Amino acid sequence: MLEAICWLCFGAVAYNYAGYPLLLFAVSALAQARSDFLYLIRRRGRRGLLATESAPQVAVLIAVYNEERVIRAKVQNCLEVDYPAGHIEFLIGLDAPTDSTADLLAHVQSPSLRVVHFSERRGKLAVLCDLACKTSAEILVLTDANTLLKRSAVRNLVRHFADPRVGAVSGEEIRVVAPGAETGAEDLYWRYESAVKILESRLNCSLGGNGAALAVRRSLFHPRQDLIVEDFQIPLEIRFQGHRVVYDPEAIAVEEIAPTFSAQFGRRVRIGAGNYQTLFRHLDYLSPRYGFLAFSFFSHRVLRWLTPVLLPVGFACSLLLATRPLFAFLAVAQALFYSLAAVGYWLKAKAKPLRLCSGPFHFCSMNLALVLGLLRFLKGRQALAWKPTPRRLGDVAVLEKLSGNP
């Protein structure tokens, strides 16, 4: 029994990180071959749905709280977005900020920009919902105050809605290293996740979204007010309602990574709490009646959220079976891996390069954040109102260059 549990735990983790992406790649290749074959027979344009002859009305919604360091760059970035004039408006909701954000916005004059003040702080989602009620635009684009959109980002997001089956479109987030910050293995992990999202989108099983650049059909924007991670759960619910969710890596938003590990870790804990809220609220999404969609949800998301439980259970089983050479090797390998993570933490605290410890440290810190997020969710201690992650936007020129703006 111990041996079976051990292999089940390690096998589930290996499948989640390696087996599932390989399966997606194989199925995607077969789907592409089928698409090419049908195209050769029918000779019908396959990209016609992505081109729009008339631009729909778009409202860009931004919830803001104490963003005095970045708000001017964000407003300038929004006003430079490449989208037909008269078909786009920008709504900024001030969630009762206590800094000079409101004063800075008071000096901005633009017919396409509206600033809405809220006297009581309620959190990002509540502000976005109120902003959505103040526009009649067909498409809502949600973005964060601390991200810069590439000039073509909105156009690339909106083009997919020419297909009436599409309910939401998520863009790509490019993460820029702030001065003094070190990404280590995190950059590699984000590239890996991006590749998985591309494959899932091709197979029509894309589930989540990106809060830096997320477009939603207004008629489908009816989120619950108590969501912790709205940019994931809103597209998830839209997809399970039968609408398509598309991931477009060409709709790019640029964001600066938080300069301190504590800020990054705190953000991961909050996201972890939101992930478990999503899981326990939508256990029915694992029903076989959803077919490949439920399979994808379990393989990519649920197993990832269960990894912090699977790993220690597998480690404990390998220790109990360490009298056998194979399990002794597994126990030693895991102990070495966790030791490297501990050394990585020490190096991070000393502001020294992580080098070989980067991968183990990032992996373990990510899973530790999930554990703390689970505890925070179970205790009901995760507040809906967020605190801005401290960022300097210290090299705004770099961000603007990456976003394609002058």
N, C-alpha and C positions, 0 to 999 in steps of 0.2 A: 504493500500500500504506500509506504514511504517513497519507494522508487517511482511508482506511478505518479504520485503527487509532484515529485521533484521534476520529472520529465515534462509533466503537464505545465508546470509553472514556467520552466525555461523555454519550452516549445511555444507557449503562448506569446512570450516576450519576443522571441526570435521571429515568429510569424508576423507579429505586429510591425516590427521594424524592417524586416527583410522579405518575408514570404508574401505578405499582402501587396507591397509595391511591385514585386516581380509578377504576381498574378495579374495585377492591373495592367502591367506592361504587355503581358501575353494576350489578355483579352482585348486590350486596346488595339494591338497589332491585327488581331483577327477582325475586329470591327472596322478598322481602316481598310483592310483588304476587301471586305464585303462592300464597303462604301465605294471603293474604286471600281469594283466589278459592276455594281449597279449603275455607276456613272457612265462606264463604257457602253453599257447597253442602252440606257435611257437618254444620255447626253443632256441631262438637265443641270442647270447651274446649281452648285451646292452652297454657294456663298451669298446667294441673292438675299436671304433673310437678314444679313448683317448690314446691308446698305439701306439707308433711309433717305427718301426723297424730300420729306418734310421733317423738320426738327420738332419733336414734341416739347411742350413746356416743361421746364426743369426747375426745381427748387433745391438749392444746396443748403442743408441744415447744419448748423454748428452750435453745439452747446459749449458755453465758456464759463469757467470759474477761475479767477485769479491767474490770468494768462498775460499779464502785462509785458512779459519778456518776449513773447512771440506773436502777439495779436496784430501788430502792424505789418509784420512780414506775411502773416496769414491773409490779411485783408488785401494787400497788394497782390499776392499770389492768386487769390480768387478773382479779382478784377481783370487779371491777365489770361484767364482761362479761355481757350479757343472754342467758343460756342456762339451760334448766331445771336446777335443783340436783339433784345426784345423777347427772346425765348428762354431766358434764364434769369433767376433772381437769387439773391443770397440772404438768408435769414440767420442772424446771430442771436441766440438766446443767452442772456446774462443770468446765470444761476446765483443771484445775490452775491457778486464778488465783493471782497473786502479790500482789494488793492486798487490800482489806478486804471484797470482795464476799461471801465465805463468812460472815464475821462478821455482816454486815448481814442476810443471809438467815436466820441462826440465830435471830434475834429474831422471825421471822414465824411465826405460828401459824394454820394453816388446814387443815381436814381434806381440802380438795380440792387442796392444794399439796404436792408432794414435791420435795425437793432431793436430787440424786444427785451425789456427789463422785467425781471421777476424779483419781487421783494423777499420771498422766502426760498431758502435753499432746499431743493427736493431731489437733486440728482440729475444725471445726464439724460436718462430715458424720459423722465417726466418733461424735461425741457424740450426734447425732440418731438414728443407727442403734441405738445402745445404749439410748437412751430408748424407742425404738419397741418394743424387745424386752421392756420392763418394763410394758407396758400391753396390755390386750386390746381397747381401744377400736376401733370400726369405722372411724372417721375420724380421721386425724392432721392437726392444724393446725400448720404451721411458722411461727414468727414470730421476729423479732429482738429483742434486749434493748433496743435503742435506738429502738423504735417503740411507739406507743400505738395500740391497736385501738379503733375506734369501738364503742360498746356493742353495736350490732347486727351487727358484722362477722362473728362466728363463725356466728350464725344465718343470715346471708345466704350465707355460704360453703357451709354444710352443706345448705341447702335443695335444692341442685342434685343431691345424691346420691340423691334420691328416684328419679331416672332411673338405672336400673342400667347404662346405657351410659356414664355419666360416671365418669371415673377421677381427675380432678384439677380443682380450681377455684382460679383466681388472683384476688386482690383488687386494689384500686386503692391506690396509694401517693400520699398528699399530702405534698409536700415543703415544709417551712417554712423560711424564711430565718433563719439564726441572726444574732444581733447582730453587726454588722460585716461580714457576708458579702453578696455581690452575685450574684444569679442571672443577670442579663442575659438572654440569649436561651435559657438553659437551661430556664426555665419554659415558654416557648413550645414548645420541643422535646418536653418531657414531655407537654404537652397534645396535640401532634401524634401522639406514639406511642400515647397512650391512645385516640385516635380510631381509629387503625389497628387496635389490638387489639380494639376493640368490633366493627368490621366483620369481622375475621377470626373472632371468636367466633360471630357470626351465621351465617357460612358454614361453620362447623365445621372451620376450618383454624387455630385458635389453637394455638400451639406452646409458648411459653415461660410462665414463671411469675414471681411476685414473692415474694422471700424474706421480705418484711415481712408478708405474709398469703397463705399458700399451703396449701390443704387437699388431702389425698391419701387415696384409699381405701387402708386399711392392707394389704389383700391384694395391692396393686400396688406397695407401697413396698419395692423391693429394689434400691437404688442401688449402683453400684460405689463402693468406698471411696476412689478416687483422683480424684473429681470436684472441679474448681476452682470452678465456678459451678453448684452443685447445684440452685438454684432455677430455672434454665433447663433443664438437661439432664434432670432427673427428669420434668417434664411432657412434654418433647419425646419421650422414650422411651415414655412411657405413650400418647401420641397415636399414634405410629407402630406401637404394638402393637395398635391398633384401637379404643382407648377414646377417649371425648370429653374434651377439655380446654376448660373454660369460663372466660371472663373476666367477672367481675362487678364493674362500677365502683361498686356500692353497698356492697361489702364493703371498707370504708376503713380503712387504717392510716396514721397520721401520723408522719412522720419529719423530724427536723431536718437540714438540709443541713450538711455539714461546714463549719466557719467559715473554713477556709483553702483556697486554691486547690491547694496542694501535697497536702493530704489528699484533696481531690476527685480530683485527677489520679492519685494513687497508687491510689485505688479503681478508677478507669477502666482503668488498666493491668492490674490483677488480673483485672477482668472481661474485658478483651480477651484475656488469656491463656486464660481459660476458654472464651471464644467459639471460639478456634482449636482448642482441645482438642476441643470439640464437633464442629467442622467435619471435622477429619481423622479423628475416630473414627467419624463417621457419613456418610461420602461415599456410602454405599449409599442414604441417604435421598433422594438426588437422582435415583434411578432412576425412569423413566417409569411403572413399575408402580404407584407411589404416587399417580399422577394429580395432581389439583389440590393435594394436600398437599405433594408434592415441588415443584410450581410455586410455592406460597406460601413454602416454606422457602428456595428459591433467590431469589425476588423480594425478600423482606423481609430475610432474615438474611444469606445468602451474599453477595449483592451489597453489602450494607452493610459486611461484613467485607473485601470486595475493594476498596472505595472508596479506601483509602490507597495501593493499587497503581495503580488506574485513573487517579487524578488526576495524579500526576507523569508517568505515561506519556503521557497526553493533553496535558499542558503541554509536554513535550519535543517531541512531534509538532507542536504548533501553533507552537513556536519554529522548527522546521526548515522549516515551510511559511509562515513569516511574510512571504515575498515576495509572497504573495497578500493582498489587503486583508482578506478575511473572517478568515483565520487570524491576521493581524496584530492585528486587533481582539480576537480570542479570547485571544491571548497577552498583550496589554496589560491586558485585563479581569482575567485571572487574576493577573497581576503586581500589579495594584492591590488585588485581593482579599486576596492573601497579605501585601501591605504593611500593609493595615488590620489583619490579624491580628497582625502583628509590633508595630504601634503599640499594639494592645490588650494585648499581653503587657507592654509597657513601662508602660502605664497601670495595669495590674493590679499590677505590682511596686511602683509608686508609690502604690498605694491610691487611685487617682483613678477617677472614673466613666468607663466604657467608651464609652457613648453609641453612635455609629455603628459602632464597632469591636466591639461586643458579639457580633453574629452571626458575622462572620468569625473572631473569636477563639475562640468556642465551637466552631465547626465544625472549625477546624484543630486545636485542642487535643484534641478528641474523636478525630480521625483519627490524630494523633500518638500518643495513648495506645494506639490499636489496633496501630500499628507496633511500639511498645515491648512491648506484650503479646505480639505474634507472636514477637518475638525472645526474650522471656523463656520462652515456651512451647517454642520450638525448642531452646533451651539447657537446658531442664529445670530452670530456676531458680525457678519459681513454687512456693512452699511451700504445702502444704495448710492448715497452721495459720495462722490469720489474726491480724492485729493490729487491735484496735478502732480505728475512725476517731475521732479526737478530737472529741468533741461536748460541749457544755456543758449541753444541755437547759436553757439559761439562762432561757428563758421557758416553764416547764412549764405555767403557767396557759393560755398560748395553745394549746399542744398538747392539753391536756385539754379545752379548749373545742371545738377542732376535732374531737376524737375523740368528742365527745358525752357526756363524763363530767363529773360535778360537780366 
